[in-house]
Amino acid sequence: MDKRVFSFHTKLIHLITAICLGGAVCAGWLGATEPNPLGTIKQDIQQLLTDKEKAWLSEHKTIRIAGPKAFPPFHYYEEDGTLKGMASDYIHLIFECLAIQPEIRSNLEWPNVLKEAKEKKIDLISCAAKTMDREVYLAFTEPYLSFPLVIITKTNAPFSGGRDDLHGKKIAFIQGAAAYDWIRRDKIDANPYFVKTPLDGLKAVSLGHAEAHIENLATATHLIQKYGLANLKVAAPVSHENYNLYIAVRKDWPELVTIINKIFTAITAQQRSTIRNRWLSVKYEYGISKPDVFKWGLVIGGMAITLLAVILMWNRRLSREIHERRRVEAELKKSKEEVTSIFRAAPTGIGLVYNRVLQQVNDRFCEMTGYTKDELIGQNARILYPSDEEYEYVGKEKYRQLKTDGTGTVETQFKRKDGRIIDVLMSSTPLDPTILSAGVTFTALDITERKQTEAKLKESEEQYREYFEENISGTYISTPDGQLIACNKEYERIFGFTSTRQALETPIEKFFVSPDQRIEFLALLKKEKRVTGYRPIVKNVDGKTIHLIENASGVFSDTGALNHIRGFLLDVTEQKKLETQLQQAQKMETIGTLAGGIAHDFNNILFPVLGHTEILLQDIPEDNPAHDRLKKIYTGGIRARDLVRQILTFSRQNQFEIRTIKLQPVVKEALKLIRSTIPTTIELVQDISNDCGSVKADAIQIHQIVMNLATNAYHAMDETGGKLKVTLEEIKIDGRNRRASDLGQGIYACLRVEDTGIGMDKELTEKIFDPFFTTKEKGKGTGMGLSVVHGIVSKMNGIIQVHSNPGKGTEFNVYFPVEVRSLEEQIFRAKTPVRKGTEMILLVDDEDDIVAMEKQMLERMGYNVLPCNGSIKALEAFRAAPDTFDMVITDMAMPNMSGEKLAAELIAIRPDIPILLCTGFSETISEEKFPRLGIRGFLMKPIAMKDLVQKVREMLDEA
């Protein structure tokens, strides 16, 4: 279509618009009979409301209101924050009728309005469209404003007949507005360009940043006229449906929705027209006579007939132009589909940014970053970077290269949505080399695997640099068929040759475990010309498997045939063994972590059992038969508590604590790990006595003793097999026990480890506890195991003895003094009386049983207790009356807010409040950390009643 046709169409649309506006004027004259546009409907409203609705209004005298910040003529704010627009008139009318004071929030952008409405920080949105997403958290009234939704383009833009012509075009959408959701719902494949306000959308089209903007007709015409955007036009309606606006209310206030709908029914059509005409640009006056109206109607009718004739005259030419336009558009669409296909199928991430805001991305880029297109498009590129520094560096370096070279390539890092950091190689090209701000296309290649490979290779080179510098790599030259031409001494050592002649006479193929691996190596070498980091598995002349790293290069003839191979071999067999040992150590660490987590949960179960049992022991007389049964339950609970603490100590492998423990569970746990590591040719037998008493020791170090002794034993039977027996028993030393003659008289826990291995003579037996002394072959031990065991036993006031004979095996005996007092005596020893109190205590725990039990404990001692089964409720109660409470007792691990964070919030409100923190297990808390947090006390679960009330009394007295 040529410019003359466009000019005619533009004038034609303007003329039709004038006729429509003239009709609106006439309608205004004919209907202008009411001098007061708002009227007095307050009494009518009061009659429509039910008693329940009136009661609801009396409880809600202030309602928080927000809406679009710049949405004229419906809803906008003056510089002083005054609410203006059609919605303002309705809102003020509604609130005047209901005698409710509105609290207007005028400082929020539209996305923040929706966010705070979802969080119930805003009660009412005065002007909003209805979408499925919003209906999740908002209730909508009947629609009270309705206007056509139209497409705005430049005046010289190609013809657009409706929303189907938006495919592939760059459309300006208001961030968070419903229009974008509707276009996506109708499967219109448009490229979004997000803006903040309708004016920004119109300006984006006017300046050429977008091809079109979707807006309601009233807002569009208002802003175009106000800001003189003469190069814009109304191109077409989006659909036959109107754009409806509603009042949206928080979902849990259905009463207010019903009340507002009743007010809408009471507002007359004339009052609605008055509000509409007040804000539209078309003005009218009252008092025009009906004959004049009739005359104007005849004039307008004549003009309409004239226009119809003109339209018919141009219809034929217009049809030809439309046909040509569709042909061109079909070709453009085909071209666009081809480009889009390439864009989507590219194995590299591709995108478009404008002022570092993402405008387009392909599927591969979404796969790389873990985000969806909807989550990326319209967002600043900062979302992709792990830090502000990296974001700034890439921006400066990229634009520096674009200015100087026309293209830019930067190696950087992205932070995926799941938090994982990936390495990326970015290349950028501007859409217009003369105007960098017009936008930049980029490609992003994930090079994480390559970087990791480089890092591993670098690490490997560092590990083995010393070997290469000392010329310990096996160097060789051979023919392609494996005939050795030359080699060095290290090559001979690797394969176990006794002479260079023997090495030269032995083909290389003989050593490969799998012939296919040699074929693979040769094929790779012929293709790549050189091979680095190849890892063949071979056997030496004695048949022992060895692991190698091989770097090789080929010597080729002019015709490309492989003549010779130059290779360098590095023996990494020991490294493979270390990797296996590391994997086993990590497995043990995982088991320890799992044990800690189970113990933590068990503490929460055990706490109420012990607490309620202790309360029952106080309530039931000692001469009652149930008292003894409860006493046994309590004793068992204490044993379980000590067992849990041993498990917790084992899971924290960097902390050692000498305390009274039972050895049985520690020994059994260690033997489970040993069973998974020793060969099946060795029989493992255990004899663990349940009657063995408690000792003062550290559970982790006991675990290490068992592991070291058992490992030492199975190494002695590695080649021949045999039986490994571990015994734990309680023995009494009275001078007649010759094997334990070095011990003083008393009761001991004896840990015995026996093997049927090769044994040792007397001379070796006297040296085994010396550091670095070992009888094992190279690579099977450091000689530190038994010396470490000896040191641990000595620190725990124990003794270790060894008995061995060549060919008959070895026996280690470790003795620990047993604590004389029984566990029951420790538990039920005489208790010092604890003073009572009357103070007010805030008690917080997410376990209802624990809260109830602790409340009973404290109330028995005279305290007043306010229980809260969650940190959020506790914080609200404290905020409401912080001076009411004398102390706070809180659990550590709770949902929503941990005890540590709750303590920080409480101290911020009242710094002097004493806080007692209780926990079953936590890696993030320690007694050294308490002073920094302002926490004054700490108890480990499960807590005895005496310990709890005594700690409470101490803290209250100190406060």
N, C-alpha and C positions, 0 to 999 in steps of 0.2 A: 504494500500500500504506500503511495507517494505522499509527500508532505501536504499537498493540497487537500487530499482526502482526509488526512488526519486533522487538518485545520477545520475542514467542514464538520467533521464529527465532533470536534471540541466545541465549536460554536453551537451545534445542534444540541449537545448535552447541556450546555449553559442555558439555551433557550427553554428546554424542557424543565430544567431546574427552576427557572424563573416562573414558568407556568405553575409548577407545584407549589412554589412559595406564595404565588398570588392566590392560589386556592387556599393555602393555610391562612393568609390574611383575611380572605372572605369568611372563612370558618371562624376566625377570631372575632370579626365584627358581628357575625350572626349570633355568636354564643356569649358575647360579653354583656352579661346582665347583672352579675353579682359584684357589688363594689368591694366586698371584703373577701380576699382569696382564701383565707384560712378558716374563717368562721369560728363559731364557738361550739365545738362538739364534745367538750369535756364532760358535760352532764350525760350526753348520750352514751359515751364510753363507759362511765361509771355504772350505768344501767345494764350494759352488756356483760360486765365482768361478774364472775361467780365469787362467792365468799372465799373459796380456796385461792383464786387468783388474786383477790385483794389482799389476802393474808401474805401471799408470796411477795407482792409488791411492798408491803410494809416491812418485810425483812431485807429488802434489797433497795436501799435508798440511793446507792451510788453504783453506776455501771460503767466499766471501762470500755471505751470506744476507740476504734481505729479504722482506717480504710486506706484506699490508694492515696499516695501523697500528692500526685499530680495527674488528675483524671478529669479535667474540665470537659463539659460544664456540669458533670455529675458530682464530682467529689474532689476538692483540692483545698489547700490551705494558703492563707495570706502569710506575709512575712512575720506577723506577730502571732501566728499559730491559729488564727480564727478559721473555723471550718466554713467552707463556701460550697455552693452548688445545689443541684436539685435534691441530692440525697440529704444535704444539710437541712433544707426546708422540711423534708419529711421527718428527719430525726428530731428536730426541735419541736415540731408539731406533736410527735408521739410522746416525747418526754415531758412536754408541757401538759398534755392530757393526763399523764400518769404521775405527775409531781415527783419525778425522779431526777436526780442531779447527775448529768453525764460527766465522766472524767475522760477528756479527749486526749489521745496520744497522737500528737502531730509530727513526731520526729522519726517515724519508722518508715523505711523503704518497704515496698510491697512484699518481697520474700520474707522479711522479718515480721511483718504483720501476720502472715500465715504461720510462721514458726511459733510466735508467741500465742496465737490462737490455739494451736495444737497443744501447747504447754499450759493452757488456761490462764495465761497472764493477761489475756484480752478476753472480755466477755461478749463483745458484739462487734461485727464488721458491718459498717453501714452501707456498703456498696460492693457486691461481689457476684460473680457468675457462679453457677452450680456445676461442679464436676464430681466424678465418682471418687476421686482421691480426697476431695474436701468433705464429702458426705460422711467419711469415716469419723471425723472429729467435729463436724459442724452440722447444725440443723438449720434449714432454710425456710423462710416465710414464703408466702405467695409472691410472684414477681410484681414489682411495683413500678419498674421503668423498663421500656422496651424500645429498641431502635434497630434499624437494619445494620448488619455487619458487612462492611464493604472492603474492597481491595483498592489501596491507594498506590498509584504509580506516578512516574514522571509523565508530563504531558506529551513528550515525544517517544514514549515507550511503545512497543508493539501492542497490537490489539489483544485484550484479555477478556474472555467471555465468562469467566467464573473460576472457581477453585481448581477445576481440572487443568487449567492452564498454568498452575503454580508448580507443576512437576519440574524438578531440576533447577528451580530458581532460588536465588538467595533472598530469603524473606526475613524481615525484621520482626521479632517477637519480643514482647515485654517479659522479662524474667519472672516466672511464677504465674503468669496470666493464663486464662483458660484457652485462649485462641490456639496456642501451640498444642495443647492436649487434644483439641478438636481436630486439628489438621492431621495429627498422628493417628487419631481414631479412624479418620476417613481414608487412611493409607495414602496420603499425599506425600510424595517423595520430594520434599522441599529441604533446602539447606538453611538451617536456622542461623540468624544473626541476632544475638540477645542484647536488649537494651533495658534501661531502667524505667522510662516513662513513655507515654504516647508521643510527647513532643520529640523525644530522642528518636523514636521510630520514624516519625515523619522527616526529621532532619537527615536520618541515615539514607532515606530514599532520595531526598532532595540533593544530597551531596554525592550520591552514587555509591555509597557503601553497601546498599542493599537495592534489590530490584523492585521490591514491593513491601508494603506494610499492611497488615490486617487490623482494622479499627472500626468502631461503631461510627455511624454517619455523623451523629451529633458532635462527638468529640473531634472527629477529623475536620469537619467544616469550621468548628469553633477555633481550633488551633491554626488552621491554614489561613483564616482571615486575620486572626490576631497577630500572627508572626510574619505575615506577608510571604508565604511560601507559594509564589505564583507559578512555579514550575511543576506543581503537583496537580493531579486530577483524581476523581473517583472513577476507577476503571470499570468496576463491575461489582455486583453483590456477591458475597461468598456463597449464599444459598438463599432459598425462598423463605427461610425462617428468620425471625427477628432475634436480636441479641438481647436477652433478658437479664435484668439485674435484680438481686434479692438482698434482703437483710439476713445476714448469717449470724447465728447465735451458738454459743458453746453447746455441745451435744447433751450435757446433763441439765440444761435449762429448757425443757420443752414447754414449761408454763409461759415463758416469755414469748416464744414463737406463737402460741395460741393467742396471747394478748395482742400482739402486734397485728396478727391477721384480722382480729376483730376491729382494730382501729382502721385498717385498710378498708374494711367493708363500710365503715361510717364516713369515710372521706368521699365527698361527692365528685362526680365527673368534672364539674366546673372548677372545684378546688384543685384537682389534678392538672387541669388545663392551665390554671393560673400559675401553678408552680412551673410547669413545662415552659410556658411562654415567657416567664420571667428570665429564664436562663438561655433561651435560644436567641439567635441573632435577629430573627424576624420579630418586629414590634407591631402592635396594632392599637387602635384607639376605639372607644365606644361611641355609639350614636349615629352611625351611618344608616341612611334610610333604606328600606327594602327595594324601592325602584332603582336606586343606585347599584345595589347589589345585583339586581336583575340585568342592568345595563352592562356591568362588568362581566357578568356571566356570558352575555352574548358576545362581547369582545373576545373573551378568552376562548369561547367555542370557535369563533371564526379563526383565531390564530391557530388553534389546534388542527382545524381542517386544512389550513394552508400548510402547516408543518407536515401533515400526513401526505399531502400531494408531493411535497418536496422529497420526503422519504421514499415514496414509491418511485420517483424519478431516479433516485440514486441507487435504488435497490439492485438493479441489474449490474451496474458497475461495482457496487459493493460486493456482490456475490463472486465476481471474477477475482476481486482483490482477496477475498477470504480464501478462495480456492488456491491462489498462489501462495498466500501466507501459510496455509496448511501444508502445502508441498514443501516449502522451505523449512517449516517447523518439523516435519517428518524427517527431513535430512539431518536437521540439527539434533533431533532426538536420537536418530541412529548413531550419529557421531558421538553424542553424549553417552549412549549406552556402551559403545566400544571403549571409550575412555573409562567409564565407570567399571566395566568388566576388568580392564587392566588394573584399575585402582583397587578393586576388591581381591583379585587373584594374585596380586604381587606378594612374593614371599617376604618382602621387607615392609616394615611399618612406614606408612605414608600419611602425611597430614598437611593442613594449611593453618597458619597462624596469622592473626592481624593484631598488631600491638601486643604480641605475646599472649593473645587470647586464642584458644583453639577453636577453629571454625569447622574443620572437617578432619576426620581420621578414618582409616580403613580398618577392616576386621583384624588384620595381622597386628596392627598397633594396639588394638584392644586386647588381643591375646598376650602381647608382650607385657602390658601394664596391669592387666587384671581388671580394668574398668570397662564399663559398657560405653557405647557412644553417647548415650544420654547423660552419663556422668562426666564425660570429658568435654563435649561440645559446649561452648560458652564459658568454660572455666579458664582461669589464668594458668599458664604453663607451670606456675610454681607448684601445683598439685603433684607434679611428676618428680620433683627433686627432693633429695633427702635433707637439704639444708638451704638456708638463704644464701650462704656463700657460694654454693655450687650453682644455684639459680642465677646469681648475679654474674659469676664468672662466664657461664655459657652465653648469656646475653651479650656481654661486652665483647667476648672473643668472636662470637658468630658475626655480629654486626661490623666488627673491625675487618674481618676477612671479606664480608660482602662489599664493603666500601672499597677495599683495595683490589680484590681479585674477582669480584662478581659472584663468587660462590664461597661457601664456608664449610669446613669439616672440623668437628670437635669431638673428642673422646670424653665421655662424661659418665654419670651414673643416674639411674632412675630408681625411685622408691615405688614398688608395686603397691596395689591396694592392700594386699595381705602383709605388707611391711617388708617383704624381701627386697634386698638391694640387687640390681642387675647392672652390668656394664653395657654401655651403649655407644655406638659410633653414629653420630648425627652428621648429615650433609644437608645444606640449605641453599636454596636459590630464590631470589626475589621474583615476584610476579612482574614487576616493572623495575628494571635495574636503575632507572633514574629516580624512582620514588620508593625507598625501602619501606615507608610506612603504608604502602598500598597492600602489603601482605607478603608472606614468605612461605613457599612450599618446602617441605623437609622430608627426608627419609631417615629412618631409625633402624639400625641393625643391632640385634642382641649379640654381643660378643662375650657374654659372661663365660660360656664354656671355654672359649679360646683363652680368655684371661686366666681362668682357673688352670687350664692346661699349662699356660706359660708359667703361672705361679708354682705349680707342682714341679715343672721342669727346673725352674730356678732353685726351688728347695732341694731337688735331687742333686743339682750341680753343686750347691753349697755343701751338702752332706758328704759328697764324694770328691770335693776339690782336692782335699789333702791326699787322697789315694792317687789321683791323677798326677799331682805334682811330684809324688814319689815314684811315679812310673809303675803303678801296680795294676794298671789295666792290661788285659790280655790282648796283645796286638798280633794280627795275622794278615797274610796275603794268600789268597787261594784262587783256584780256577772256578768257573761256574759249576762244574760237576763235583766240587768239594775236595779236590786234591790240594793239600797244603803246599805252598811254595816257601813260606817263611813264617816264623812266630817268635815271640819273646819268652823269657823265663816265666812270667806271670801266666801266660797261656798254658805253659806246661804244668804249672802248679794247679791251675783251675781244673784241668782234666786228669791230673794225677799221673802224668808221664814221668818216667824216670830219666829220659834223655830227649834231646832235640830230635835225634834220629827216629826214635819211636813215634814222636809227634808227627813228623813229616811223612811217615809211612802209614798213618791212620787217617782215612777219609773222614771229613767232617760229618757226613750223613750218618755215620755210625752212632753218633752221640744223641741224635734227636729222638725224643720219646715218641713223637708222632711224625711220620714222613710228610704228612700234609702240611705241617708247620714249615718245613724246609721249602716245600713247593710254594707256599704262601709268601715266604720271605723273598724268594727269587723273583716271583711275579711282581711284588711290590717294588723291589729294587729296579727291575727293568722299566717299570712304569714311571717311577718318581726319580730315578737316577741315584738317589741316596735314601737311606732309611735311618731314622733316629728314634731312639727310645723303644726299639723292638725288644720284646721280652720272651725269648725262647726258653723252653723247659727241656733240659738235657740231662744225660747221665755221664759220669766220669768213667774212667777205665775200671773202677771197682764196682760199677753199677749203682752208685749212689746218686740220687736225684739232686740236681743243683739248678738254681734260678739265676738267669743272666739278664743284663741289660746290654743290648747290642746297638752300636752305631756303625753304619757301614756306607761306603760309597762305591759306585761302580766305575770301572775304566772301560770306555766303549770305543769301538772302532769307528772309522768314518762312515760306515754303512749302518751304524747303530747297534751292532752286535756287542754283547757283553763279553769282554775278554778276561778281566780280573776283578776280584773283590778285595777291598781293603776294609778290614773290620777291627773294631775295638770292643772288647768284652769286659764287663764288670760283674763280678760275683756278688749277688745281693741275696744269697741264701739266708744269711743271718738276719738281714733286714726283714725278710718274709716271716721269720720266726718271731721277731719283735712285734711285727704287726699282729700276729696271732695272739701274742701275750697281751697286747694293748686291747684287742677286742675282748679278751676275757676279763681284763680289768674294768673295762667299761660296762660289761655285763654285771659284774659284782657291784659296781657303783649304782646301776639301775635297780638292782635288787634292794640295795640299802635305801634308796629313795622311796621305793614301793613300800618297804617295811615301815618307814617313817610315816607315810600317808595313812596306812592302815592303823598304826598305833594312835595317830591323832584322832581318827574317828572312834576308835575303841575307848579313848579317854572320855569322850562325850557320853558314851553308853555307860561307862563304869562310874562316872561321877554321881549320877542320881542313885545308883545302887548303893554306893558307900554312904552317901549323905543320908538317905532314908533309913538305912540300917543303923547308922549312928544315932539318929533321932529316936528310933524304936528302942535302942539300948538304954537311952535315957528315960523313956516312958515306962518300960517294963521292969519290975523289981528283979533283983539278982536271984531271988529264990524261986522265981518263975521258971519252969523248964524251957520256955521259949527263949529266955535270956541266953542260955548256953548255945542254943542253935543259932541265934542271931550273932553271937560272938564268933562262932565258926564261919558264918557267912562273911562277917566283916574281915576276919583273918584271911579268908580266901580272896576277898576283894583287894586287900592290901598286897597280897602276893601277886595278884594280877597287875596291880598298879606298878609294882616294882619291875615286873617283867616288861611292861610297856615302856617304862623309863629306860630299861636296858636296850630295848629295840630302838628307841629314840636316840640314845647315845650312839648306837651302832650306825644309824643313818647319818649322824653328823660326824663324819670321819675325820674332821680336822680338830675336834675337841676331845680332850681326854679328861676323865674325872674319876678319881679313886673314891669308890663308895661301896657299901655293902651290896653284893649282888649274888644271884644264884648262877652257877656255872653251866647248868644243864642246857638251857636254851641256846647259849652262845656256842657251846661245843657242837650241839646238833646242827645248828645253822652252818657252821664251818664245814662239817662233814658232808652236808648236802652239796656244797660248792666243790669240795674235793672229789666227790663221786663223779661229777660231770667232767673232770679234767684228767683223771687217771685212766690208763688203758684197761680194757675188760679182762686182760690176763691177770690183773691184781684183784684179789677178793678183799672187800672192805667189810670188816666186822666191828661192831660197836657194842659196848657194854656200859651204859650210862645209868648210874644208880640215882633213883629219885630221892633217896634219903640223904644224899650228900649235903652238908650244911652250907651256909652262905660264907663268902669270903670278902675281904676288902680288896677290890681290884677294879680295873677299867675294862669294860666289856669289849671295846674295840681292840685293846692290846691282847686280851685273852684270845679273841678271834684270830689275831695275827700269830700268836704262839701255836695254835692248833694248825693253822695253814702251813706255817714254816716247817713244823715237825713232820706233818703228814707228807708234805712235798719232798722233804729230805728222805723220808722212808720209801716213797714209791720210786724215787730215782735209784735207790739201791736195788730195786727189783725190776728196773726198766727193761732189761734184756731177757731175764729168766722168768719173770712173773712171780707170784707168791701171794702171801696174805698180809694185809695191813690191819692191825687191831688197835682200836682206841678204847681205853677204859677210864671211867671216872668213878671214884669211890671215896668214902670217908674212912680214914684209918686212925688208929690211936698209937702214938709212939710212947713206949714206956721203957726203953732201954734194951728190950729183947729183940727189937727189929733191927737186924744187922744192916739191911740194905739202906736204911735211913738213919744210919748212925750219926750223921752230921747234924741231925735235927734235935732240937730240945724236946722234952716231953710235952705232950699235948695232943690235940685233935687236929688232923690235917685233911684237906681235900687233895687227893692224889690224881693227877692226870697222867695216864700211861699211854705211850705210843710205841707199838712193837711192829717189827717187820721181819720177814724171813729172807732178807737179802744177803748180800755178799759179806756183811760184817766188817769189823776192823780189828787190828791187833792193838795191843796196849799202847804202843808208841803213837799210833794215829789217834787213839781215843783221847790222849792227853792234849792233843793240839786242836781238836775240832771246834773249840770255842774261841780260838784266836781269830781276830778279824782278817778277812781275805784268804784264810786257809781253806782249801777245798780239795777233795779227792776226785771231783768230777772232771770229765774231759772238757776241753775248751768249748765255750758256748753254752754249757749246761748250768752254770752257776757262777756267782761272784764271790762266794765265800763269806757273805755277810749274814746269811739266814740264822745260823746257830748263835753267832755273836749277838745279834739283835735279841733273840729269845733269851739269852743269858742276862742281858741288860734289863729287859722288861721284868723278868722273874725277880731279879735282885731288888729293883725299885719297889716291888710289892711284898718285900720281906719273905720271899719264898726261896726255895732251893731246887736246882735241877741236877739230876744225876743220870749217868749213862752207863749201860752195861752192854758189851759186845764181844763176840768171838768170830774170827774169820770163818766164813762158810756157814755160820749158824744164826746170822741176823743181829739186830741191834734193838735195844730197849731204852727209851727215855722215860724218866719219872720226874714229874714236876709237882712240888709240894707247896700248898698255900695254907697258912693258918686259918682254921675255921673260927668264926666269931662265936664266943662262948654263949652269950645270951641268945635265947630262942627268939624267933620272930614274934611269938605271942607276947613274950615279956616286953619286947620293945614297944609293941602296940598298946598294951594295956598297963604300962607302967603308971605310977602315980602321976596324976595330972595336977598342975598348979592351977588354982582357980583363976578364971578370967573375969574381969570387971564388966558389968553390963553398961548399957547406955540408952538414951532416949532420943538420939539425934535422928534426923530425916535422911534416908539414903535412897538414891536413885539407882536401881538395879537393872542392868541391861544384858540380855543374852538372847540369841535367836532360837534356842532350844527351850520349849515350854516347860519340859520336865525339870531342867536345871534351874530355870527361874523360880518355879514353884518350890523346889527343894531349898534353894538358897534363901528365899523369902522366909520359909519356916525357921531355918537356922537363926537368922538375924532377929526375927520377931520374938523367938524364945529368949533372946538376950535383951529384950526390951526396946529394940530399935523400931522406928517407923520406916516402912519400906514402900516405895512406889515402884512396882515391877513394870518393865517394858520389854516386849518380845521382839525387839528390833532397834537398830541404831537410829533410824529416821524418826520413829515415834519418840524415842528418848530425847533426841535433839529438840523436837518441837515442845515437849514437856519442859525441858530446861529453859528454852527461850521464853516460854510463857511466864515462868517464875523462877529466875536463877537464884534468888536469895533464899528460896524455900529449902534448898538442899544443903546438907552439911558435908556430903560425900557422894562420890559416884563409883560404882563397881561395874566394870564392863568386860565382856568377852572380847577376845582379839579377832578371831576369824568370824565375820558376819557378812551376809549379803548386803549389797547397796553401799554400805560404808563400814570399813573395818574399825575395830576398837581404837587403833592408832589414830585414824583420821577423826573419829568421833571425839577423842580426847583433845585434839588440836582445836576442833570447833568449840568445845566447851570452855577450854582455857582462853580462847579469844573472847568469849562472852564474859567469863569471870576467871581471871588469872589465879585467884587464891583457892579455887576449889580442889580438894584432895581427890585424886583419881587412883583407884586400884585396878590394875589390868590382870585378867585371868586368861590363861591359854593352855591348850593341850599340846601344841607344837607349832613353832613358827620359825622360819629361817630368817625373817626380816626383823625380829625383835630380840633384844638382849638387854641384860641389866645395865650394861655400859651405855646403852642408848637412851635409857629412861630420863636422865636429867635434861638431855637436849629436847625431849618431847614435853617436859613438864609433868611427867607421870611420876608419882611419889611411891608407888608400891607395885609389886608383881608377885603372882602366885601361879604355880603350875598345877593344872588339873590332873587328876581329880584332887579336890581340896578337902582335908578333914575339917570338921566343924570347929575344932579348937584352933587350928591354924587360921581359919577364916576370921573368927570373931576376935582372936588375939591381934591379927594384923589390922583389922578395922579399928580396934581400940587404940593401938599404937599410933596409927595415922591420924585419928581424930584428936588424940592428946597432943601430938606434935603440931597440929594445925591450930 
